[in-house]
Amino acid sequence: MATNLSLDPELLDRAFELSGERTKKAAVTRALQEFIARRRQRRVADLLGTLQWDESFDYKAERKRP
């Protein structure tokens, strides 16, 4: 999909330096991939503390199952 973007040249230069990418397309693609990955990680982190634990569950006993 062809898209025209007006990108901040300083941000783009920093993205090139940090990512090692050589083209604008590659730098923007990498930035979008990392943005999506971070948002997914945040959603998983938001789940911490929301699960109910079964206090009677013996994880060590489960290790010994055949």
ABEGO torsion letter per residue (X at the ends): XBBBBBBBAAAAAAAAAAAGBABAAAAAAAAAAAAAAAAAAAAAAAABGABBBBAABBAAAAAABX
